[in-house]
Amino acid sequence: MPESGMTIRRAVPDITTADPVASSGFYQLLGFREEMNLGWVVNLVSPSNPTAQVILITKDAAASVNPDLSVEVDDVDAAYEAVRATGAEIVHPITDEQWGVRRFFVRDPDGKVVNVVSHR
């Protein structure tokens, strides 16, 4: 597999939940703390290792599907072009979201939806 030269800043599981309050409380029992809570999405972070994170999501505010995984990269536009060139299915187009990220969703070879994101 060729190397892309892309810098990955973090990779985080996205867990769909019907009850973000209960789910957040559970993960806090394991030592996570809430870093961000927008109601529909909660980001939990390890206090001792800030790249160890879990995202809880009820229904994505801008996309038609919830991602299974989020990968933060240094250059989301380059990642978009590289993925698009392979013919992979883009599930959510590259978008500047109102909460301060630029992102797109792509389906991996096993059907999982990956949120590829950079913070602005």
Secondary structure as GFF3:
##gff-version 3
##sequence-region A 1 120
A	DSSP	beta_strand	8	16	.	.	.	ID=ss1
A	DSSP	alpha_helix	20	29	.	.	.	ID=ss2
A	DSSP	beta_strand	33	37	.	.	.	ID=ss3
A	DSSP	beta_strand	41	45	.	.	.	ID=ss4
A	DSSP	beta_strand	53	57	.	.	.	ID=ss5
A	DSSP	beta_strand	69	73	.	.	.	ID=ss6
A	DSSP	alpha_helix	76	85	.	.	.	ID=ss7
A	DSSP	beta_strand	90	96	.	.	.	ID=ss8
A	DSSP	beta_strand	101	107	.	.	.	ID=ss9
A	DSSP	beta_strand	113	119	.	.	.	ID=ss10
###
